[in-house]
Structures are given as C-alpha cells and as structure tokens.
Amino acid sequence: MAAGLVISAPASGVGKTTLTLALARAWRNSGLRVQCFKSGPDYIDPAFHAAATGRASVNVDSWAMDRATISHLVSRGTDADVVLAEGSMGLFDGVAARGVCGTGATADIAEMLDWPVLLVIDPSGQAQTAAAIAAGLRDYRPGVRLAGVVLNRVASPRHEALVRRALLDAGIAVFGALPRHAEISLPKRHLGLVQAEEQAEIGKLIDEAARFVAERVDLDAVLRSAATWSPQPAASGLSVTPPGQRIALARDAAFSFVYPHMLEAWRAAGAEISTFSPLADEGPDPGADVCWLPGGYPELQAGKIAANARFRSGLRAFAETRPVHGECGGYMVLGTALTDADGISHEMTGLLGLETSFAKRRMHLGYRLAELATPMPGHQAGARLRGHEFHYSTILAQPDTPLAVVHDATGAVIAETGSRRGQATGTFFHLIAEDQ
C-alpha cells in the first residue's frame, strides 16, 4: 500500500520542485521507498527526482497519453511506500482544447489517480489573500481534493502567523512554513533548471533541502494526508513503435532531452540502444540500424560540435545508408548552420538545409499534433504523433521537404513542419506518444 500525493501550486516558480525533492529525500532517509512522477512535458525535473530517490521518474501527460498509458507508467510505484507526482505550472493550467484524456493540467492527474493535492503557496507581497487563493483552488473543480498547504518564502514570524490564521479560518491545513533559504535554490537556465547531471553538488543540495524542510514541515502530517493507494500492475505496456531494432542514441550534456518512458518502451519492444557522445567527438555505432539525436542544449556547445570532425563525418557516413532523426536541438544539429546567442554562426552537419538562430530569442512553447506527410524512423506517412515543443530558436531557412503538417493544441497549423532530405529527418517537437 503506497501513499499517493500530488504537489502543485498556483503558478510556476513557487517552489514545487524544491519541496518535492526535499520531501522525497527526507522520506528516503527515514527508510521509505519513494517514487516520483512529473505531470506534463518536462525533461529536467525527472532527473532531479531520480537523484533524490534513487529510482527513475517518468512523465505522465493527460493531453498526449491515454488513461491506459498513464496507468501503466504509474504502476511502477506499486512497490513504493510514498508516490509523489510533481505538477507543472499552476494546478489547473493546461491548454484550451482537450487532448487524449485531458488538457495537460496537473489537476487531471490528481483527479484521475484520486490523490489529494499538497499546495505550495508563496505569500510574498500578501498575507490573508494567500488563503483566498488556496480556498479558490480547493473549490474550483469537483473531484480535485486539497490535502493542505506548505508556505514558501515567508518574510517573518508575524507574516507567517497572519497567513496561517487566515488559512486555518478557511479550513485549510498548514503543514509548515519555509523562510527564504539561498542554499537550496536550484540554478536556472532559459529552458528551466540547469540539468541535474551538470551539477556536481546536486546530492548535497538535495540533502540540505531535506534537512531544511524536515525542520519546518510536519512530514508525518503530510504523509497522513496522502491517499492510500494500492494499484494493480498494468497488464500491458506502452504502445510505442521503436525507430529501429538497433538504435544509436546521442547522449551527453548537449543531447539529453529524451523521455525515459520512450526509451523504456523501445527496449520493451525488443530494441537495443547504444549511446554515443557528439561532444566527445564520437560517431554513431556503425552496427546500428538508425541514429536518433534528441534535443538538449546544442546552442551552448555549438562551437565544439562544429569542431568535432569525427562526429560530423561519422554521422554523415551513417546517413548515407540508414535513417537519422533529430528532435529540436538534434534537428538543429542536422541542419546547415546554427547561430548562437552572440550572433556567431557555426557550421552543423549539413544533412538538412535547416538554418536556425538564437541571436534574437523567441519562445516556441506548446503541445503539438503532427500528421506525417512522409515517413520518419518508426512511423509511416499518415501517422499522427503527439509531442511538445519548447525552444528559443528562430528559423532562418527550412528548405527541405516538410516532414509533417503540425498543429498546436488549438488546432492551428504552425510553421515548424520538420524536414526530410534523403535518410535524414527532423522535428522541432519532442515525441511523447502515438495518437491511437
């Protein structure tokens, strides 16, 4: 029997990830087995979850995934004592048009799993109004239950007392209050937090967060507020077609944005995955059937990628006879040139004609539904793929055959069609699930 809890907030930037990591590590330190999940499309937080718990974390997404897929993914928490689902953005924030089984909101997952929500509230610049916000979230949607609140970044004992009293008057439990504490701030970058693998001191930071939170939050009360959850292991796996039998996967600090559930599904379908590092000037395994370049931060490593001749020549040789696919950052590297934030243009692999620039940043963010106009590895023309796009690059040229007709969550057609040239294909969206 596990205790299930969703950690959410009224908005982004309130402290959900820090509290999730602290609770997970504190309970793990006490001898409990903790399993984390991330609601919505996010590559970075699950790696932090794994660092805190010692167990792989995966994404669950109501816009892109059906209920059977979500149930299958969540079933990995069957043997845990505590299961935490960290939300994204605000509790009810999703897209306007419903997807497979929801809008992508954290509330969808909370209602689907019947887990109560632990709210992180930042009352900076307010006092009793924080209680009105919490009460509004509690009452907004039937079927979504509120466990209680943890206050974050309280200014003083007097400030805490005012907010606590208002929350208790509203019938909302307060499990603890945290003052500002710079030592547990996670460094950020333009796509979110700096990746866990890039932070040598991440273990110490999580330990400090766990110590800090354990001193100020009633962990036993939080645990008692969670739902008793006894799921049955899912009978079937994910319905995901691997792009090949033997997959060469680019994997290093520049190419790290690949969903864990996708890799697990590929392996479960019998695929073999070998990794290589473009930053270490390595090419794909010549014995592989297909090469996959995930997204990440190639713009931060563009000079090094451009200088790594063995990687570039190895990839070009591979693409002469076998498929190569790139997602977002990987797509940019398959292109002709990438201009970095300083306006310096770097030559990429030239397998596609795509030219991109970070000199003038423009955010592209949202769910994507793509209908393939031509095949790509693992999928035939006509396949419908659900994914997510998040980058700050601008297209300077996209001259090749469009890979797909791509719609955003409202149904509008967007310009980021992806490309195909010979054996090379690429998309700006990251694949999450096939549309059944």
N, C-alpha and C positions, 0 to 999 in steps of 0.2 A: 504494500500500500504506500503510495507516494503522496506527498503534499504538493498540490499544484497552485501556482500563483503567477499572475501577470503583473509586470512592473511597467507603469506608464506615467504620463504627466500631461499637463495642459498644453505643452509645446515642446519643441526641440530645445536643447541647450540647458535643460533644467538640472540634469544630473542622473538620468536613468542608468546610463552605462556604469558610472562610478558606483552607484548604490547596488546594482546587480552584481558587479564584480566583488564588492565588499561583502555582501550577504553570502554569495557563493563560496568565497574563500573562508569566511568565518565559520560557516556550517561545515565545510570540508575539514577545517582544522579541528572541529569538535568530533569528527569521526563519521559524519554523514556523507552519503553519496549524493552528489548534486549534478543534475543535468540541466543545461541551459539551451534555449532556443532563441532565435531572433525573428520577430514578426516583421515581414516586409523585406524588400530587396536591399541587402547590406552585406558587403564582403568583410568589412573590417571588424565589426563587433563580435562575430562568432569566433574569430581568432583570439580575442581577449577572453571570451568565455572559456575557451579551451585552456588558456593559460591559467585561469582561476580555478578550474575544476579538475583538470587532467582528463577531461572527456570531450570528444568532438561535439561541436554545436552546429546545428543546421538552421536554415531559414524555413519558415512557414509563411505562406502568402495566399490570402483569400482571393486576390484578383487573378493570379496566374495559376493557382493549383485547385484541384477539386478536393472534396472532403476526404476521399479515399487516400489521396496522396498525403494530405496533411495528417490523417490518422496514422498512416504508415510511418511518416517521419517522427511523429510524436511518440510512437510506440517504443522508440529507443530509450525512453525514460521509464520503462516498465520496471527495471531493476534498481531505480534510484530511490532515495528517501525523500528528496526535495527536487521539484522540477520548476524552473523559473523561465518564463517567456518574457524577454525584454521587448517592449514596444518600440515603435518608431514615430517620430513627430508627436502630435498630440493624440490622446486616446481615441478620438473619433475621426481623425484626419485620414481621408482616403481620396479617391478620385470621384468625379461626379457620376460616372456611369458604372454600373455593377459589372464585375468580371465573371469569373467562373462560379464563385460562390460568395462573393462579397466585393467590397470596394478597396480592399487592401488595408483597411483600418485595423488597428490593434484591437478595437472593440469586437470585431468579427471573430478573432481568435478567442478572446475571453468568453464570448457567448457560446461559440462552438464547443469549446472544451469545458464550459461551465466552471471556470476558475475565477475567483474574485480578483479584483484589481487593487494593487498597492500603488497609491499615487505619490509621486514626488512633487512637492509644491515648493516653489521658490517665492517667498513672500517679500522679496526686495521691493522697496518703494510702496509697500502697502501693509496693512495689518488685518483688520476684520474682513476686508474684501477677499482675502485668500480663502476664508471659509465659504463665502458666497460662490466662489469659483469651484471649490471642491463639491459643494452641495449641488451646483448645477451639473457637474459631471456625473455625480451619483444618480441624479434623477432624469438625465437626458434620454436614456434608452432603456426600456424594459428588457430584462434578460442579461444586462451587464451589472454585476454586483461589485460594490466597493468594500474592500476589506478595511481600509484605513489610509492614513497619511503619514509620510515622513517629511518633515520640513527640512529644506536645504538652504544654506546661506543666510541663516537668521542673523540679525545685526547685533542683538544684545539680549540679555535675560528679560528685560522689560518687553522688547519686541516679541520674543518667544511667548511670553505669558499672554499678551494680547491676542496673538493668533491662536494659541492653544485654547483659550477660553471661548473664542468665537467658534472654533471647530467643535468643541465639546457641546456647546449650546445647540449646534446644528446636528448633534447626534453622530458625529464622525470621530472615530478613534484616532488618536495621535500616538504613533509608536516611537517617536523620537524626533529630535531636532539637532541639526548639524550647523555649526558656525562655518564660516569660510575657512578653508584649510589648503593652502597652496601646495603642500607636499603631496596631495592626492589628485592634482589636476593633470589630466591626460593631455599631452600636446596635440595640437590640431593642424590640419593641412586643408587645402581647398576642397577636397572630396570628403572631408570628415577627419577622424582621428588619424594620427600617424600610426602606421601598422604596428601590430604587436611585435612582429619579427624584427622591426627596425629599432626596438627599444631594449637595450641590453639590461636595463634595470627594471623591466616590467614586473618581475616577480616581487621585488622589494616594494614597488609602488602599490601593488595589489595587497601585499601584506600590511602596509601602512594604512591603506583604506579600510581593510578588515578590522584592524585594531581600533581605528578612529570611530568607525560605525558601531562596533561592538560595545564601546564605552557609552554611546549616546542613544542607541536604539535598542528597544526591548526585543531581542531576537526570538525569545520564546513566544512572546505575544504575536509576533509576525507569523511564526510557524503555526501557531494555533489558528490563525485567521485563514490559513490556506485551505483549499478544498481537499478532502480525502479523495484520492484518485487511484483507481485500480483498473487500468486499461488492459485489454487483451492484446497480445502482439498481433500486428496486422497480418492478415492471411496472405496478402500479395505484395509484391514490391512495386517500384515505380515503373510507369510505362514510358521509358525514355530509350530512344534508339541511339546506341553509341555511334560516333562518326566513322569507326573502323574497328578491326579486330586488334590491331597493334597501334597504339596512339602515342606519338611523340609530343609531349606537353612541355611548352616553355614554362619554366618555373624559377623565378628569383624575385628580387625586390621590385623589378620593373614589370614583371608579368605574374601577378599573384591573384587577380580578381577572377576566380572561378568558384562557382558554388559547390560546396562539399557534397551536397545531395546529387549533383550531376556526376561527379567522379564516382561516387558510390554506386549510382545506377549503371554507369558504364561498366564498372567492374562486375556488378551483379549480373549483367547481361553477357559476361564472359570476355570482355575486352581487357587487354593488357596495356598498362600505362607506363611509359618510361619518360623521365623528366630530363631536361637539359637547360642550361643557363646561357642565354644570349649575352648577359653581362660578363660571364666568364669566357666569352668568345667560343662557345660550344655550338655545334650544329645539331640538327635533329638526328635521332638514331636512324641510320640508313636502312635498317631492317624493319622500320615501321611502315604501316600502310597509309597513315595520314598524320599530318602535323597540325597542332592546334596552338595558337598564340592567344592567350587570354589577355584581358585588359590589365591595367595597373597604372604605373607612373612612368611611361617611357619618355615623357617630356622632360622629366628631371634627369634622365640618363641619355638624352638624345645624342650628345657628343660621343659618348662611349659606344653606343650602339652603332653609330655611323663609322667609328674607327675599327670596329671588330670585324675584320675581313673574313675570318674563318666562319663566323656565324652567318654572315651575309652570303658568302659563296656556297656554304653548305645548305642553306635554306633554298637558294636558287636552284641548286642541283637537284634537291629533293622535289621541288615543284615542277621539274621537267617531266616527271613521270607519275607523280602522286599528288593528291589533294593537300592543299594548305589552307587553313581557315584562321582568320583573326577576328577577335571581338574588341571593339572600342580601341584601346591602346594598341592591341595586337593588329587591328585593322590599319591604324596609322603607320605602324612599322612596316606593313606590307606595301605601303604607298611609296611614292617617289620622293617626297620631301616632307619634313616636319620643322616648322619654325617655332622656336622656343619663346618663352616669355620675354626674353631680351631682344627679340627680333632677329636672332641668328638662325639661318636655315641650315638644316642638317640633312644630308642625303640618307634615305632609307633604303629598303631592299629593292624597290622598283618592280615588285611583282604585280602591283596595281598602279594605276595612274593617280591615285588619290594624293592630294596635297592639303595639308592642314596647318593651322597656325594657332599659337597661344599668345601671340603678341597683343591681340585685342580679345580679352576673355569674354565669352558669352556662355552662360549656363544653359545646358540642354538637359532637362530632367523630366522623367516620367515613364510610365508603363508604355510598352509597345506591343502591338499585334501585327505580325508580318505574315503576308501570304507570298510564298516564294514564287518568283517568276522563272527562276532557273534552279537547278539542283545545287545543294551545298552538302558537305560531308554529313551523312546520316539521314538526309531528308531529300525527298524528291520535289520537283516543281509542283506547286499547288498545296504543299504542306502549310499549315498555319501554326506559327510559333509565337509563344508569349514570352516577353522579356522586359528588360528595363534599361533605360539609357540615362547616364549621368556623366557629363564631361563638360569641359570649358573650352574646347577647341572650336575653331571656325573652319569650314570647308572652303578652300581656295579653288580646288578643282576636283571633280568626281566624274571623269570622262568615260569610265568603263560601262559595260552592260549592267543596268540596275539588277541587283540580286532579288529584290522583293518590292512589293507595294506595302508600305509601312504606315500604320495608323497609330495615333496616340489614343489615350483612354477615352476621349470624346468621340472617336471615330474619324477625326480629321486626318487627311493624308499629310505626311511630313516629307521633307526633302532628303532626310538621311536614309536613302534607299538601300545602302550597301552596294557592293560591286562584285562583278565576276570578270576575270580575264584568264582564259586557259584553265589551269588547275587551281588557281588562286581565287578565294572568295573572302569577303569580309563584311562585317556589320558594325554599326555603332551601338546596337543593343546587345545586351548580355542575355543569353538564352536561360530561361528559368524552367519552362515546361512546354510540352507539346499540347496544342489545343485539340482535345478529343472530340 
